[in-house]
Amino acid sequence: MPEHHWLVRPRRDGGSDYVHFLARQENVEVLEGTHLPPQMPLLKSRHWLAPPEAEARCRDLQETGGYQACDPLF
């Protein structure tokens, strides 16, 4: 998994749900939240996964969650 990887899913209100995978030394930090510009992003959850679990979570979000890879939102 790259050092930074972003997934985004548009919402009906014009905002976005996002998941940011941030690779650390031994684990991957996963930040999930929402963003409705011009407001500040809202962090819903933060957890750490082993790299293989993070890869599987990323695939699952893209295949069944409606998320797509994107450039950083902020």
N, C-alpha and C positions, 0 to 999 in steps of 0.2 A: 504494500500500500504506500502511495506517495506520502511525503511529510504532511501535506495538507490536502484534503479532499472534501469538496462541498457537494451536497445534493440539495435540490430545491423542488418544492411542489407549490404551484400557484393556488391561491385561495380566491373565493368568490368576491371578497371585499377588496381585492386589489393587493392584498398582502401576500406573504409567502411563508410556508412552513420550511424550515431548513434543518439540515443535519450536517455538522462539521466534524470530520474525522481528523484528528491531530495526532500524528505518530510521535510517540515518546521513545525512550530507550528500550523498554521491554513491553510496554502496553500501548494501546491506542485510546486516547481520550475522545469520547463521543459527546458532543454538545448538540442538544435538540432544542429548537425554539421556534418562535414566530417573529416576523418582521413586517411592519406596516409603515413605510416611509410617510412622513418625516419623523415618526416616533423612534425611540431607541428600541433595539431588538429586545425581545423578552425571552429569557432562558427558561425552558420548561424542565429540562433534566440534564444531568451531567454524570457520566459514568465511564468506567475504564473496561476495556476488553482486551483479550489476547489478540495478536494480529490475525490468526485464522478466524476467530469469532467476528472480528471487525469486518473482514472481507465478506464473510457470509451475511452479516447484517446489511452491509452495503448492497450486495446483490439482491437480497430480499426486498429492501426498500425500493430498488429500481424495478424489480419484476412485479411486485404485488402492491407496493405502496404508492405508485404513481410519481415517484421522485425521479429527477433527471440530474445528471452531473452539470455543474455550472461553474462560472468564475466566482470568486469570493463576493458575497453580498455587501460586506462592509469591512 
